[in-house]
Amino acid sequence: MEKIELALNKNGRGYFLLKEAAETLGEMEIGILENELTVFHTEVIPKAEGKGIAKKLLSEMVDYSRKNNLKVRALCPFVRAQFNRHPEEYSDIIKK
């Protein structure tokens, strides 16, 4: 069963990790500073590509941002592309 967990260090840097059993299938590298969450990179292991892992990580990050009143700065090409394709879906969290 897939599980997404958030691992942050004391400086607010870390990852959303999607795991199945003990294996990490995908990760989204983030940093949180004050009221801003920056997404640096999203990566899915080759054998898990095409299974919607990156979108699940995106959904978890968006939910977390909304619950914590964070604006998102998308440096990650995948997240930036999703924000650009669906601005109406993410307009409340996009850092202008």
SVG drawing of the C-alpha trace seen along z (x, -y; Angstrom):
<svg xmlns="http://www.w3.org/2000/svg" viewBox="-10 -38 28 42">
<polyline fill="none" stroke="black" stroke-width="0.4" points="0.0,0.0 1.3,-3.4 1.9,-6.0 3.0,-9.6 4.9,-11.1 6.5,-14.5 10.1,-14.5 11.4,-18.0 14.5,-18.9 14.7,-21.7 15.5,-24.3 12.3,-23.5 13.9,-21.6 12.8,-18.1 10.6,-15.9 7.2,-14.5 8.0,-10.8 5.7,-8.3 6.6,-4.8 5.3,-1.4 6.5,1.1 10.0,-0.1 10.7,-1.4 10.5,-5.1 8.8,-5.4 8.8,-9.2 9.9,-12.3 9.2,-16.0 12.0,-18.2 10.6,-21.2 11.6,-24.0 9.3,-26.0 10.2,-29.4 7.7,-31.5 4.5,-31.4 6.1,-30.1 6.6,-26.6 9.2,-26.2 9.1,-23.1 12.6,-22.4 12.3,-19.1 10.0,-16.1 11.4,-12.7 9.9,-9.2 12.0,-6.1 12.0,-4.6 9.9,-1.4 7.1,-3.6 6.9,-6.1 3.5,-6.5 1.6,-5.5 0.5,-8.9 3.1,-9.1 4.1,-12.7 0.5,-13.8 -0.1,-12.1 2.9,-14.0 1.5,-17.2 -1.9,-16.7 -0.4,-16.0 1.8,-19.2 -1.2,-21.3 -3.4,-19.9 -0.6,-20.6 -0.1,-24.1 -3.8,-24.9 -4.1,-23.5 -1.1,-25.5 -1.9,-28.7 1.3,-28.6 1.9,-30.1 3.8,-27.9 6.8,-28.9 7.3,-26.3 10.9,-26.0 10.3,-22.4 9.4,-22.2 6.7,-19.6 4.9,-21.6 5.3,-24.8 3.8,-23.1 0.8,-21.8 0.2,-25.3 0.4,-26.8 -2.0,-24.2 -4.6,-24.5 -4.3,-28.0 -7.9,-27.9 -7.2,-24.8 -4.2,-26.3 -4.7,-30.1 -5.2,-30.3 -1.8,-28.9 0.4,-30.2 3.1,-32.6 2.8,-35.7"/>
</svg>
